[in-house]
Amino acid sequence: MSVLSQIKNLKANVMTAIIGQEDVVDHLMISLLCNGNLLIEGLPGLAKTRAIKALSSHIDCDFNRIQFAPDLTARDITGQEVLFTHEDGRHSYKFDKGPIFANLVLADEVNRAPAKAQSCLLEAMEERQVTVAAVAHKLPKLFMVMATMNPSTQHGTNPMAEAQMDRFMMHVRVDYPDEESEVKVLQLVRGEEKTKVDGDEKPKVEKPKMPQETIFQARSEIDEITISPQMERYIVDLVFATRYPERYSYQLKSCIAEGVSPRGSLALDRAVRAHAWFSGNSEVQPENIAAMIHSCLRHRIPIPEDAKKDNVTSEVVIDELLKVVKIP
């Protein structure tokens, strides 16, 4: 079986536990294949947490969940140096690893914690290491953070710094499922409850899990996806349109507070190649760029307050970019 077929089977297995949120699963898969981090925003109860749990259950990996709360501290995430007593009575400090040391990490409700706790994720997501007591500790080769975020209108949320938002490769917004999907959700959960006896699940036949090496092989194949000079220029033109919107219209300029950084260009480049590979193509096409640009750039385009009063959002801006920037 080809690597692509194995990855598609992984998605199909995850989808058996997630109803009506295929877009979330798609972005979760692409983020994993791109060695990126994913931010998912939506109201509680929309299967955000369930999605990454389902993914981790089908991969041979370690999974940890960190519940962000107002009293969460950095050492609760990264770990800390603890005093260790040896058998001979000597004392020394030993690093006690925190929950960030896992292959897949769920940062649940990340914007409910104070800024200091949020910021400790920055080094882990970007450098794949954490530094405690001036000592750097490497994270696993397979590592991804999926953070869930409640809408800013929810009580008890804290704003996330632009620098931290920029560390996430993609930002996905989750909405309510449709009527048919919600009926299937009821049936799915009811079926899961039937498998439990006195609160304990009935023994299940253990299915083989995907080895991590398969994901690394998929990444190697994605690296071989070609992107023409025209498509490279198209990506750059779209990003530069956020930095110099007056080249297209002053109305567009009034809707953008700051342009997208080169990190956004790199994220879009990786995402479109993974999307092309996942679609069975050997070369990036304009439709791959159109499919991934919203999730790669929406959290990187701040909207001025005056434009917000006119109901301008990053979605509106990106839609306009796709209209005014011509394909080379």
C-alpha positions in Angstrom: 0.0 0.0 0.0 1.3 3.4 -1.0 2.1 6.1 1.7 -0.7 8.3 0.3 -3.2 5.4 0.7 -2.1 4.8 4.3 -2.5 8.5 5.1 -6.0 8.5 3.5 -6.9 5.4 5.5 -5.7 7.3 8.6 -8.1 10.1 7.8 -11.0 7.7 7.2 -10.3 6.1 10.6 -10.4 9.5 12.3 -13.6 10.5 10.5 -15.4 7.5 12.0 -15.2 9.4 15.3 -15.8 12.9 14.0 -19.1 13.8 12.3 -19.7 16.9 10.3 -16.2 18.4 10.8 -14.2 17.1 7.8 -12.6 20.4 7.3 -11.1 20.2 10.8 -9.7 16.7 10.1 -8.3 17.8 6.8 -6.4 20.7 8.3 -5.3 18.5 11.2 -3.8 16.0 8.7 -2.1 18.7 6.6 -0.6 20.3 9.7 0.8 17.0 10.8 2.2 16.3 7.4 3.8 19.8 7.2 5.4 19.6 10.7 3.3 22.6 11.7 1.0 23.6 14.5 -2.7 24.2 14.3 -5.0 26.7 16.0 -8.8 25.8 16.0 -11.3 28.5 17.1 -14.9 27.7 17.9 -17.5 27.4 20.6 -17.2 24.6 23.2 -18.7 21.3 22.2 -17.8 21.3 18.5 -15.5 18.2 18.5 -12.2 20.2 18.5 -10.7 18.2 21.3 -12.2 15.0 20.0 -10.5 15.4 16.7 -6.9 15.3 17.9 -7.7 12.6 20.4 -9.1 10.5 17.5 -6.0 11.2 15.5 -3.6 10.2 18.3 -5.5 7.0 18.9 -4.6 5.7 15.4 -0.9 6.7 15.5 1.9 5.0 17.4 2.6 8.1 19.5 2.4 9.8 22.9 -0.5 12.2 23.4 -0.9 14.8 26.2 -3.6 17.2 26.9 -2.9 20.5 28.7 -6.0 22.3 30.0 -5.2 26.0 30.0 -6.7 27.9 33.0 -6.2 31.3 34.7 -3.9 29.7 37.3 -1.7 27.7 34.8 2.0 28.4 35.1 4.9 27.9 32.6 6.3 25.0 34.7 3.0 23.2 34.5 3.6 23.0 30.8 7.4 22.7 30.3 8.3 20.9 33.6 10.8 22.0 36.2 14.0 21.2 38.0 13.3 19.2 41.2 15.7 18.3 44.0 16.5 14.6 43.9 18.0 12.7 46.8 20.4 9.8 46.0 20.7 6.6 48.0 24.0 7.8 49.4 22.4 10.9 50.7 23.7 13.3 48.0 21.4 15.8 46.5 21.1 16.9 42.9 18.6 18.6 40.6 16.8 16.5 38.1 14.6 17.8 35.2 11.0 16.6 35.6 9.4 16.7 32.1 6.1 18.5 31.7 3.2 17.5 29.4 4.7 19.4 26.4 7.0 16.4 26.0 4.8 14.3 23.8 4.3 13.7 20.0 0.8 15.3 19.8 -0.1 18.0 22.4 -3.5 19.4 22.8 -3.5 22.9 24.3 -7.1 23.1 25.3 -8.8 26.5 25.5 -5.4 28.2 25.2 -6.8 31.7 25.5 -8.2 31.1 29.0 -4.6 31.2 30.4 -2.6 34.4 31.1 -0.1 35.7 28.6 2.9 34.3 30.4 1.6 30.7 30.3 0.6 31.1 26.6 4.0 32.4 25.7 5.9 29.3 26.9 4.5 27.5 23.9 6.4 29.8 21.5 9.8 28.1 21.9 8.3 24.6 21.7 6.4 25.3 18.6 9.1 27.2 16.7 12.4 25.6 18.0 11.1 22.2 18.9 12.8 22.5 22.3 12.1 24.1 25.7 14.6 25.8 27.9 14.4 25.4 31.7 17.1 26.7 34.1 19.3 27.7 31.0 19.3 24.1 29.7 17.7 23.3 26.4 15.6 20.1 26.2 14.8 18.7 22.8 11.3 17.6 21.9 10.4 14.5 20.0 11.0 14.4 16.2 7.3 13.9 15.7 5.8 16.9 17.4 2.7 19.0 16.9 0.6 21.4 19.0 -3.1 21.7 18.3 -4.5 24.5 20.3 -8.2 25.2 20.7 -9.4 28.7 21.3 -12.8 30.0 22.4 -14.2 33.1 20.6 -13.0 36.4 22.2 -16.7 37.2 23.0 -16.7 34.3 25.5 -16.4 35.2 29.2 -12.9 34.5 30.7 -10.8 34.7 27.6 -7.5 36.5 27.2 -6.2 38.0 23.9 -3.4 36.1 22.2 -0.3 38.0 21.2 0.4 38.4 17.5 3.8 36.7 17.9 2.1 33.6 19.3 -0.6 33.6 16.7 2.0 33.7 14.0 3.7 30.5 15.3 0.6 28.5 14.2 0.9 27.4 10.7 -2.9 27.4 10.2 -6.0 28.8 11.9 -9.3 27.1 11.4 -12.7 28.3 12.5 -15.3 25.7 13.4 -19.0 26.2 13.1 -22.1 24.2 14.1 -22.7 21.0 12.1 -25.8 20.8 9.9 -29.0 18.9 10.9 -28.1 15.6 9.2 -24.6 15.6 10.8 -26.0 16.3 14.2 -28.4 13.4 13.9 -25.4 11.2 13.1 -23.5 12.6 16.2 -26.4 11.5 18.4 -26.3 8.0 16.9 -22.5 7.8 17.2 -22.4 8.8 20.9 -25.3 6.6 21.6 -23.5 3.7 20.0 -20.3 4.5 22.0 -22.3 4.5 25.3 -23.7 1.0 24.5 -20.1 -0.3 24.4 -19.7 0.6 28.1 -20.6 -1.6 31.0 -20.8 0.1 34.4 -18.7 2.9 33.2 -16.0 0.6 31.7 -15.6 0.1 28.0 -16.0 -3.5 26.7 -12.7 -5.0 25.5 -12.0 -4.0 21.9 -9.9 -5.7 19.3 -6.7 -3.6 19.3 -6.2 -2.3 15.7 -2.7 -1.8 14.5 -1.5 1.8 14.7 0.3 3.8 12.0 4.0 3.9 12.7 5.6 7.4 12.9 7.9 6.4 10.0 4.9 6.5 7.6 4.4 10.2 8.5 8.0 10.9 7.9 7.8 9.1 4.5 4.8 11.2 3.6 6.7 14.4 4.4 9.5 13.3 2.1 7.1 12.7 -0.7 5.5 16.2 -0.1 9.0 17.7 -0.4 9.2 16.3 -3.9 6.0 18.1 -5.0 7.0 20.7 -7.6 5.8 24.2 -7.6 6.3 26.2 -10.8 7.8 29.7 -10.8 4.4 31.1 -11.7 2.8 29.5 -8.6 5.7 30.7 -6.4 5.2 34.2 -7.8 1.4 33.9 -7.2 2.0 33.1 -3.5 4.4 36.0 -3.1 2.1 38.4 -4.9 -0.8 37.5 -2.6 1.4 38.1 0.5 2.8 41.3 -0.9 -0.7 42.5 -1.6 -1.2 42.5 2.2 2.0 44.6 2.7 1.3 47.1 -0.1 -2.5 47.0 -0.6 -2.4 50.5 -2.1 -1.1 49.0 -5.3 -4.5 47.6 -5.8 -6.9 50.0 -4.1 -6.9 52.4 -1.1 -10.1 50.7 0.1 -8.1 47.5 0.5 -5.4 49.5 2.3 -7.9 50.8 4.8 -8.8 47.2 5.7 -5.3 45.9 6.6 -3.4 47.1 9.6 -0.2 45.1 9.0 1.0 42.8 6.2 1.8 39.1 6.4 5.3 38.2 7.5 7.6 35.8 5.5 6.5 33.1 8.0 3.1 33.3 6.3 4.6 32.8 2.9 6.4 29.7 4.1 3.3 28.3 5.8 1.3 28.8 2.6 4.0 27.2 0.5 4.1 24.1 2.7 0.3 23.8 3.0 -0.3 24.0 -0.8 2.3 21.3 -1.5 0.7 19.0 1.1 -2.8 19.8 -0.3 -1.6 18.9 -3.8 0.0 15.7 -2.6 -3.1 14.7 -0.6 -5.2 15.4 -3.7 -3.0 13.0 -5.8 -1.3 15.8 -7.8 2.4 16.0 -8.5 2.4 19.8 -9.0 0.8 22.7 -7.2 -2.2 24.3 -9.0 -4.1 27.6 -8.3 -6.9 25.7 -6.7 -4.5 24.3 -4.1 -3.6 27.9 -3.2 -7.2 29.0 -3.0 -8.0 26.0 -0.8 -5.3 26.8 1.8 -4.9 30.6 1.8 -7.7 31.4 4.3 -6.4 29.0 7.0 -2.8 30.1 6.5 -3.3 33.9 6.4 -6.5 34.7 8.4 -4.7 35.0 11.7 -1.9 37.0 10.2 -4.0 39.9 8.8 -5.0 42.3 11.6 -8.0 44.4 10.8 -8.1 48.1 11.9 -10.8 49.1 14.4 -12.5 51.5 11.9 -12.8 48.6 9.4 -14.2 46.3 12.0 -17.0 48.7 12.6 -17.9 48.1 8.9 -17.9 44.3 9.5 -14.7 43.8 7.7 -13.0 40.5 8.6 -9.8 38.8 7.5 -12.1 36.4 5.5 -13.4 39.4 3.5 -9.9 40.7 2.9 -8.6 37.3 1.7 -11.5 36.9 -0.7 -10.7 40.4 -2.1 -7.0 39.4 -2.5 -8.0 36.4 -4.6 -10.1 38.7 -6.8 -7.5 41.5 -7.4 -4.3 39.5 -7.5 -4.0 37.9 -10.9 -2.5 34.5 -11.5 0.8 35.0 -13.4 
